[in-house]
Amino acid sequence: MSHFEHVSLGPTTALRADLDEAAHRCLVAGFDGAASVPDTLKELIDRGLGGVILFTRNVRDAEQVRRLTDELRAIRPDLLVAIDNEGGGIGHLVRAGAPEVPGSYALGVVDDPNLTARCADALAGHLATLGITASYAPVADLQHRPDNPIVRTRSFGADPERAARHLRAWITATEARGIASCAKHFPGHGGTVTDSHHGMAVDPRPYDELRADLEPFRAAVAAGVPMLMSAHVVFPALDPNRPATLSRRILGDLLRHDLGFDGVLVSDALEMKAIADRYGEAAGARIALAAGADQVIVAVADLDTTLACRDAVLDGLRTGVLAQERIEEAAGRVRRLATRYATPPADVADWDAEAGLAAARRAVRSRGVPAAVRGAHVVDLFPPPHPALNWGGEDLLTEIRAADPTATGTAVTGECGADPDALVDGILRRCGTAPLVVASCDAGLHPWQARLRDGLLARRPDAVRVDTGLPEGGVLCSYGRGRVNLRALAELLTGVTGG
């Protein structure tokens, strides 16, 4: 762990131009709009902004995204353009023709690293065509707890060795495309019962139990992953006082010294409530960089928040709260990353467009394959879109109707009102004598789903019950709600297999 001398420059002293540029290198900014780059963002890029992160709000179609990334690099060629691109239902490029691949859990169920590599290659190849050269994926967290609300099918599973081999496959394939990958969320988010987007998450396990969660990250570091992302999680066994993102013990002693990672450590988004509610985004930026982060993400579209974080970093440098050497070290790592990854490859080879569906088909698991269900009424229960993760509108009924146009159905997302019995009555009236399929997604986390599902099954015990998240007793499970996960499930339900 590095130790730096703190030197105060005084509250009104202007920073050297190179130090101002170094401070800007440590920021990754989100922004609004798809047509052009806002003026405020242009000014930040001119002063050295390290990167931008794109979201669904920045995406209309593939040509528009490429124009936008070209415009960003025209301001400064060494800008890193990044996006969350995990596959499955987690991604922001549906409108830009993203390859359809299942989420990581389904890939872990199949447990074919070569197939994982083909899926990662497709995602990375598509990013390269869009001019996006950094992907905040894959997830290295282990899915331990059935009540974990945020990791779940984003993980390769609970087995550290299985996760490690799939991380190696993903990182190697992404690197071969010239795209930077990022293993997240160090040192692991899978042992919590709180989503850090909504509040402070705590993993209370003793150190001996946390060791397994470190193994996928060790594998990622050994595979040459150029970035790691920190978790907004408190680990009392590691540091009882601060979440990992703000902890020198975790980012310095554990990550840099024990794991030997010398790439770019980037924070999860600072506007997440685990940081914003307790520390504030601006103080979070300063503390994270002082603790050992190299970049902090301010993903919110309001650039005033980014400016506040930037100003907190500059003020920290002026007052000596932030050591100049720490920011210069961080900026140096970001520059090395940009040298390798900021420029998109000139030629992008084709990728295997069928790998994702092949993986999704192999992932579906059954407790005795049911007879083909034709002309069914399909009830698809699933949670509403997560505010930070894209949902592209995928639903099971659409995929079943593509295979069986005689199917009908009802999609229910979010709370179903004060009278679930009335909803059950209405669904059963519409269903009539047709076969009934009831699909739920993580009903253990969403009691409204369990109430509806159980109410339907009580009245129609002949219904076919399926799971589109983790297994919860259905005869079929897709292990994810990406479009190809649902298509593979629909094929098996209807007895119709695509070409």
N, C-alpha and C positions, 0 to 999 in steps of 0.2 A: 504494500500500500504506500502511495506517495505521500510525503508530508511537505507542505508548502508554507513558506513564511508569508504572513499577512502584512501588506504595506498599504497604509492609507494614503490616497491621493488627495483627500479633501473633498467635500461634497460638491464643489463647483468646478473642480479641475477637469478640463477636457481630457478625454482618453486619447492615447495615440491612435492613429488611424488603423494600425495593424491589430491593436487590441480591440477596437470597436468591431472590426471585421471578424475577429476571432469569436467575440461574444455572439454575433449574429449567426455564425456557423453552428452554434449550439442550439439553434431553434429550428423546429419543423412546424409549418403553419398550414392550417386548413383555411379555406376561403369559400365564398359563395359565387355561384355563377358558372356557366359553361361556355359562354361566347367569347369572353375576353378576360384578361388579367386586370384586377382592380389596381388603381393607381397606388394605393397604400401598399399593396403587395409588391408592386414594382419597386417602390422605394426600399422596402426591406431587402429584396433580392439585390438591388444595387449596392447595399451596404454589406452584403455577404451572407444573406440568409442560407442556412445549410440545406433546407429541403422544404418541399410542400407535400401534403398528403391529400389525395383526391378521395371523394366520396360520391355516392349516387347523385348528389346535387350537382356535381360537375360533369355528369355524363349524359349525353343525348344519343350519340351513336359513335361508331368507331372512327369515322373521318373527323368528326368534331373533336374527339379526344386527342387525336394525333395533331390537329391544328393547335389545340391548346398546349400540349406539351412542347411543340415546336416554338410557340410564342414564349413560353416560359424560358426555354433554353436560349432563345435569341437575346433575352435580357442578360443572362449569364450562363455560359455553357456548362459550368461545373455544378449547377444546381441538381440536387437529387430529387427525382419525382417518384413518389411512393404511393402505395395503396395497400389496404388489407385485402388479401387474395387467398383465402384458405381453401376454397372449393366448397362443395356441398351447397348449403343455403347461405354461406358466409362469403359475401363478395359484393362488389359494387359495379360490376361491368356487364350485367345482364343485357342492357340496351346496346352495349358495344360488341355483342356476339361472343361473350366469354365461353370457352369450352365447358361442356357440361361434365363435371366430375363429381363423384360422391364426396362426402366429408371424410375427415380423417378416421373416425371410428369405423366406418364401413371398410376402409382400406386396411385397418388393423384386424378386422374380423376375417377378411380374405387372407391376410398375412402373406402376400406375395410382393416383396420389395421391388421386383422388376415392374410390376403393374403400378405400384405407387410412383415409381420413377417416371413411367409413361404419363401418368396423370399430372405430375408436377411439371414435366416437360411441356405438356400442352398448355398449362396455365402460364408458364414462363415465356413460351414462344409467343403466345397472344399478347402478353405485356410488352414484349419487345416490339411487336408491330405497332403498338400504340405509343411508343416512346416513354413507357413507364419502366424504370430500371431498378426499383427496389420494392420488394414484396414483404409486408409484415406478416410472414407465415414461414414455417409451420408452427402449430401449437405443440409445445413440448410438455405441457401439463399432463399429469396422470389423473384419470377420472376415478377417484376413490369412492366418493360418497353418493348414494342415490339421491340425496337432497341438495347436492351442489347445483346451483341455478345457472351457472355461466359456462362451465367447461363442457361437460357432457359429450355430445357427438363431435365436438371440435377436436377432441383428443384422439390419439391412436389407441387408447384403452388404459387399463390399470397396470399392465405388466411393463416394468421399466425396460426389460430387454427387448420386448416387442416394439415398444415406442422408439427405442434407440435405433433399431435397424431400419425402421421406416423413416425416421428423421434423417439418417445417413443417406438413404435413397433419395429423399426429397431434396435435401440440400445439394447433393452432388448433381442431380439433374438440373436444378435451377442455376447452379454455378456454370454448368456447361453452356447455358444460354446467355451468359453474361449478365444475369440478373442477380441482385443481392437478395439473399434470403435472411430471415430474422426469426430465431427460435424464441418463443415466448410462453409464459410470463414468469421470468426468473424470480425466485427459486421454485415456483410452482403454485398454481391457483386451485389445484384439484382437491385440497383438503379443507375447503371452506364451505360455509353454508350461506354466504352473503356474496352477492354480485357487487364488485367494487365500483361498478358504474353508479350504484345506488347508495352505497354506504361503505364504511370501513369494514373490510373483511379480516378475520383473524383465523389463523391456523394454530390451534392449541397443542398440537402433537409435540412430544419430546424429540430431541435431536435425532436419536437413533431411528425414529420412525420417519423423519424427513430425509434420511439418506437416500432412500429409493427414488424420491422425487428429483434428486440432483443428477441421477444417472443419465436420463435423456439429455440434459444440458451438457454433461460431460461428453456424451457422444457427439452432440452438435458441435462443440468446440473442437473435438478431435477431427471432425469432418471438415473443418475449416469455415464454419458459418461466420460470415462477416459482421453480423449484428445479433445482439440479444436485446430483448425487451423486458423491463422490470415489471414486477407485480405490485399493485397497490394493496399489499397484504401485510399485516403484522404477524410476525413469527416470534412469539415470546421466547422460544428456545434459542433464537438467534439474536434478536434485538427486541427487548420488551417495550421499547419506547417509540419506535418509528416504523412505518411501513417500509418494505424493501426498497422502494423507489427513493426514499429519503435517508437510507441507512448506510453509513460508512462501513459498519461491520459487515453487512451483507454484500454491498457492491464492491467494497475494497478487499477486506480480508477473505471473504468466501469466493467471490467471483474472480477477482484479479489474481489473488495469491493462490488459493487452493485449486481453482479450476484452470488457472493460467490463461484466462481470456484477455486478449489485447486488441480485440476489435471494438466496434462502436457499440456502446451500451446506450440504448434509447429508452426513455421513460414511456410508459403507457400515457394516454391522454390526460393532461392535467386538469381538465374540466370535469373529470369523473368525480363523483361526490366524495369518494374516499380521500381525495386530496383537496378538492375545492371547498368542501364544507368545513373541514378541520383546519386547514392551513391557508386556503386561498390559492388561486392559480399562480399569482405573481411570487408569493413567498415559496410556493412549491417548486417553481422553476429554480430559484436561487438555491434552495436547500438541496434539491436533487443534484444540481451541478457541483455543489460543494461536496456532496457525499460521494461523487464518482461517476455520475451519469455524464455522457458526452453530448447527448442531444435530448431535449425535452420536446414532446409533441403537444401543441396547442391545436386540437382538431376542430374546435368550435369555429363556425363560419365568421363570427364577429371578430374582425381583426383588431378591434380595440383591446380585446383580451390578450392577443398576441403582443401588442405594443406594451401593455402593462407588464407582461412577463419579461419582455426585452428590457424595459426600463428598470425593473427590479434587478436584473443581472448587471446592467451597467452601473446602477447605484451601488451594488455590492462590490464591484471592482473599484469604484471611486473611494468607498469608505474602508476598504480592506476586509470587509466581511467575506468577500470572495477573493481567493488568491489568484493573482494574474497567472501564475504558473499552472494552476489547475485548469483555467480556461484555455490557455495556450496548448496544454496537453490534449484536452478534449477536441479543440479545433484541429489539431494535427491529425488526430485519428479520423475526423470527418473528412479532412482533405484527402487522406490516403484512400478512404472509401470512395470519394468522388472521382479520384484519378482512375480507379478501377471500374466504376459502375455508372458514372453520370451520363456517359455518351451511349445512346442506344446502338446496338449492332446494325451495320449497314445492310446486311442480308440476313433474312430470317428463314431458316429451313422449315418445311412443313412439319406438323406434329400429328400424332395419332388421334384423330377425332373420335374414334370408337373406343378408346381406352376407358373412358369414364363409364360408359354404359356397360361395358364388359365387367368392370369392377363392381358396379352396383348390382348387376345380376348375380354375381358370385357371392355378394354380401348378404342377400336376403336369406334369412333363416326361418325354418318352419318346424312346427311340432306336428308332423304329419301333413303332407301337402294336401290341402282341401281340393275337392272336385271343382272344376271350372265353374265360376259363378257368372251367369249371363243375365242381362236385363235387370241388374241389381239396383237397389236404391242405396247410395253411398253416403254415409254421414261422416264427414271429415272434421274432427275436432282438433284445433291446434291453437297455440298462443299467438297473440298479436305480434307484429314485428318488433324486434328489440330496437331501441332508439339509436344504438351505435352500430348495429349490424344490418346489412341489407337483407330484405326479403323481396324476392322478385315476383311474388304473386303465385308461386307454385302451389297447386292443390291436387289432391289425389283424384277427385272426380274428373278433372280435365284429362288426366292420363288414362283413366279407365275408359272414358268416352272415346278417346282416340283409338282404343282397341275394341270397344263395344259401344257403338252409337246408341244402342237401346237403353243404356244405363241412365239413371236419373240420380239426383242427389241433393244434399244440403251441406254447405260448408259453414261451420260456426267457429269464429275466432274471437276470443275475448269473452268477458262475462256475458252470460246469456239472459240477464234480467232477473226479476224477482220471482218468477214462476217457472222453474225448469220443468215442472210436470206438464204445464201447458205446452211447452216446446216439444216435449216428448210426444204428447198427444198429436200435435200438428205434424211432426215428422212421420209418425206411424200412419196417419191418415194419408199423407202423400205417398208413402211406401206401399200401402195396400197389401196385396198378397205377394208382391215381388220379393226376391231374396234381399236380405238386409246385410250390409257391410258397415261395421262401426270401427272407425279408425281414430285413435287418440295419440297425442304426442306429449309425453311427460306429464301424464295426468296426476302423478303423485305430487307434482309441484303446483298443479292448477286444479283445486277442488271442484270447480265448476265443470271441468271435463269429466272427472270421476262421477259426479252426480248424473250428468246426462248419459254417459256411457252405461252406468249401472242401471239407470232407469230404463233405457232401451233394452238392455239385455234381460232385465226382469220380465219385460213384456214380450220379448222375442228371443227366447233362449236358443233358437236355431240360428241366430245372427252369427256372421263370421266376424270375429274380433281380430283386429290387426293393430300393430304398434308402428308409428313412424318416427319415434325417438329411440330411447333405450328400451329394452324388453320389459314389459309389464304384464305378461300373461296372455298376450295375443297368440293366435296360431301362426301368424307371420310377423316378422319384424324387418324393417328396412334399414335400421340404424342411421336414419337421417332423413331430412326433408328436402334435399336437393332435387332438382327436376328428374335427374336420372335415377335417384333412389325411388322416387314415386313411380316412375315409369317401369322400373324393374318389378316393383310390387304389383302394379296393375297388370303386367304381363302374366305373372304367376296366378293372380286372382281370376283373370278371364280366360286363361289357357291360350292366349295369343302371344306368340313370340315374334318380335320384330326381326327384320332382316339384318 
